[in-house]
């Protein structure tokens, strides 16, 4: 499989050489300049395509294709993520994938986390980046495969966000008389009247988390990075059993960071939390 790198936010141009299944190069007439060529770029597995790179014939007789990824397309990707792409040729209603490859997006200077926006222009919304996972578990880099675990273990990091969101939902105590400094909307944020709290999670908090109102502070990143590492480590059973103990270690670390934290939810997008959830507090039914 063809592999290369591209710096985040930059454009990339390649001339791709199609190779026949027997290892030979195409001969004149095998491909025609009138053949339609298209391309798709995606995160791996069966995720939907993120965008279509620009492709055109460089030399149809020689089976060579111009392939381009623009600056704006590259800027939507995650640094250190690995992506798959293919090139398809169609003629008379019959199409065939003639080229496949993988591109790793290299970090660019000055594009790291900031106080105003942790994610910047990326479309990915876990609470930790691949670089955060590597910071607490450098061994993760050696178990990534181009056949799965694409884009810096995106699946595991999304599962980690779901875990952390559920932790917050389980520990949110709600309030029928309002929380400190919140006396109107927040007075009824839990959504239920009376002194007895519901057995179910808060509908309001579910909405806040879905709308990315949680302030992604360092303790949130650390807890999520460790939990993602734990999922990766525990998933090595049968592949590298020595790493399973690493997974158990990172699971314990994630729980330590989580229970020592107070989550902050920003309800008015001013960068300051208005709703607070003490994750380390025992959450009883009547409290």
Secondary structure, DSSP 8 states (H G I E B T S, - for coil): -EEEEEETT--EEEEEE-B-TTS-B--TTSS-TTSEEEEEEE-STT----B--EEEEEETTTTEEEEEE-HHHHTTS-TT-EEEEEEEEEETTEEEEEEEEEEEEE--TT-S--SS-SSTT-----SS-HHHHHHH-GGGGGG-BTTBSHHHHHHHHHHHHHHHHHHHHHH----SS--TT--SGGGGTT---SSS--SS--HHHHHHHHTT-B---HHHHHHHHHHHHHHHHHTTTTT-GGGHHHHHHHHHHHHHHHHT-EEEE-SSSSSS-SEEEETTS---S--
